[in-house]
Amino acid sequence: MKILREILYKCRIRRVTGSLEVVVDGIIFDSRKAASGKVFVAITGTLTDGHKFINEVIEAGVSAVICEQMPENTRENVTYVEVGNSAEALALMASNFYNNPSSQLYLTGITGTNGKTTTATLLYQLFIDLGYKTGLISTVRNMIHNREIQATHTTPDAVALNSMLRDMADEGCEYCFMEVSSHAVVQHRITGLKFAGGVFTNLTHDHLDFHKTFDAYLKAKKAFFDKLPSESFALVNTDDRNGMVMVQNTQARVKTTAVKRQADYHCKILENHFDGLQLNINGHEVWCRLVGNFNAYNLLNIYATANLLGVSEEECLTGISKLKAVDGRFEYIKSPAGTVGIVDYAHTPDALLNVISTINAIREGKGRLITVTGAGGDRDRSKRPVMASIATENSDLTILTSDNPRTENPEEILNEMRTGVSPERKRHCLVISNRREAIRTACTLAAKEDIILIAGKGHETYQEIMGVKHHFDDREELRECFGLTSKKEE
């Protein structure tokens, strides 16, 4: 239970009608959850406007409403608070309602186009292994120490997020590692949180369906660093041309990472095989189980972040040497016949190129690379031909297939992908809309020493077709094709 006045702390209030001494027992922004004792925050979203449901939630018992536009007709015994930005107010109210849990944790946010999930998840695992009670908020799963909470978004809504952080603090967690999406920044989901540090991985083509322009996407990422407090750290990858742009206006203590140039935390790749990487990090050699140049960056970020949070160099090196790949991130499966299958979440042009380049560098011309890939529906359409071009130009055989078509026609998505296939590569490209059939075809065509890359869905265990989610797991499909019934048989 909280007094409305208390949870409005720091909100930009324009006007109030009614009493701010109302007692509330919860904050909602979904009108379907309206009930007595709740305060309703009317948010203008991409699909609907919460202001349309103000009368409806009052009828359901809500006695306080936060809005950007005061209704023409207000009701007695109902408090109306007009604010500058409802989404911002929701986040601040949620933080206040749950007694500002982020201030009781060392909360580190990881942002960028690629590498967020791997970096956040493996930092969580490293700190668990070091004996710390730790939380994780990621695309794949949310963890309150050893208790798993289902993940529905890369970054949860502000109320769910603060509730989860409150649970972490109450259970004695000292650290929390969290993916910070560009959507979450723009939609104020992280407003009001106190971060101990922020990590920038890289910035490439993605989410332009939402942000419309690359510049807007960049500014969304940069805004996260702009708001970091002076006592926090900002760790940026300076091999990315936008690395230092991220911290132009930050008050945080800036630290840099790089593989191709000198930096505060520098990494050199000594060996790169399918069973791991031999790295030199700031003069120390370490063998790691993760594979590929892109994972060298992830491991460097993990090492640097842990060190900035007070972990010794020796503990960092020992810790990263024990880390294993995250589900659906360059997940390696070998058939009894000797064919290698790799499942990866790569769903952006840059991520797909990174994975294919890594495989080609390691295989050294032995066997063929067969790539199975698609593109999601209701998302940035401009990347579809680009991804098809990357796959076909860098693979021996490519099978274009459905990813999550969502509400789009799968054939239309594939037709847009086809435009990126050059005339010279068309005879090395198959188009099979049914993803299960595409994976089985790749396995049928593969010979010993061939490598099959199944890209795009990674850890996901569903395929969304016409708005309906059906169970589908690339890893299960691959194991079945390989004649493996369990992980133990690999």
Beta strands, then each sheet from edge to edge (+ up, - down):
strand 1: 2-3
strand 2: 13-17
strand 3: 23-24
strand 4: 26-28
strand 5: 38-41
strand 6: 64-67
strand 7: 79-83
strand 8: 106-111
strand 9: 134-137
strand 10: 142-144
strand 11: 147-149
strand 12: 175-179
strand 13: 197-200
strand 14: 233-237
strand 15: 253-258
strand 16: 265-273
strand 17: 276-281
strand 18: 284-288
strand 19: 331-334
strand 20: 340-344
strand 21: 369-373
strand 22: 397-400
strand 23: 429-431
strand 24: 451-455
strand 25: 462-465
strand 26: 468-471
sheet 1: 1+ 3-
sheet 2: 2+ 7- 6- 5- 4-
sheet 3: 11+ 10- 9+ 12+ 8+ 13+ 14+ 15+ 16+ 17- 18+
sheet 4: 19+ 20- 24- 21- 22- 23-
sheet 5: 25+ 26-
end
